[in-house]
Amino acid sequence: MPRMTAHRTAALAATAVSPLLLGLWAAGPAQAHGAPTDPVSRVYACSPEGGAAARTAACRAAVDANGASFAAWDNLRVADVNGRDRQTVPDGQLCSGGLPAYKGLDLARTDWPSTRLSPGGTLHMTYASTIAHTGTFKLYLTKPGYDPSKPLTWADLPERPFAEAKDPDLKNGAYRFTAKLPADRTGRQMLYTIWQNSSTSDTYYSCSDVVFSTSASQSKPRNRPASTPVGKAPVSATPTAGESGAAPSSASGSPFASASSGPASAQSVAAAPRSTPVASGTTAGSGPSAPMLAGGAAAVLALTGGTALAVRLRRR
């Protein structure tokens, strides 16, 4: 469909939504949603938004094992964990958060779409999200000697994260912050991100496969795809210009590296997601969350989708 036609179609769909339906939709519970797009997470790379990455052998195998696509790439969350991550998520199921709807992400393979990083360099994290919420991002890197051909376990991760970022701003559809990477990692590793919300009861889990060069270069590159190309925005498929500076150290004396948040640079390799994921509810006390769409909400979603599409298209 030509771009102009798409604009007109989206505009017509938006005008067809009645104020009453919009009011009902706005009155629904607001839930946070998100996943890393740089370094690209497995759930995003293998989603319909993942572009070329979604067609790789690893992603095809993940979808087959899953029995369904990863269209809800932003909804990998578990309710009421309250920091008890290691007690809640079983070994071998860290990438799925222990959720059956995402079990394909736990496949032990060495060909997952990955992002190239430099030991001791600066990580530029882009975590796409559709609704702003407060919370803390905790970043872990697998220990030296990690074997990607085996299922990921908690023993593969250090007890403490190498960096944390608390309440970064949501701008242009994503949280962006930087952190200093450990200098002793080489080869293929796993960047494991935990986002514990403080404004909801949800905790999000994600696996980003990364590849470290054997030695740091003179000019450390920004995050860039490694052996497997990643599709269109929000993940860049081409290397970016060299970075400058290092992540600031913690001023509070914390044992964690302090991730810095702030406005995205002009060299940012990620943008807002190209489609608005479906918001979903969380059943209190029911354990793992899952996408929920019931009753008349389907009709509301169908109509309001036009509004979201019109906004997305205008931003392009």
Buried (B, 14 or more C-beta within 10 A) or exposed (E): EEEEEBBEBBBEBBEEBEEEBBEBBEEEEEBBBBBBBBBBBBBBBBBEBBBBBBEBEBBEBBBEEBEEBBBBBBBBBBBBBEEEBEEBBBEBBBBBBBBEBBBBBBBEBEBBBBBBBBBBBBBBBBBBBBBBBEBBBBBBBBBEEBEBEEBBEBEBBEEEBBBBBBBBEBBBBBBBBBBBBBEEBEEBBBBBBBBBBEBBBBBBBBBBBBBBBEEBEEEBBBBBBBBBBBBEBBBBBEEBEEBEEBBEEBEEEEEBBBBBBEEBBEEBBBBBBBBBBBBBBBEEEEEBBBBBEEEEBEEBBEBBBBBBBBEBBEEE
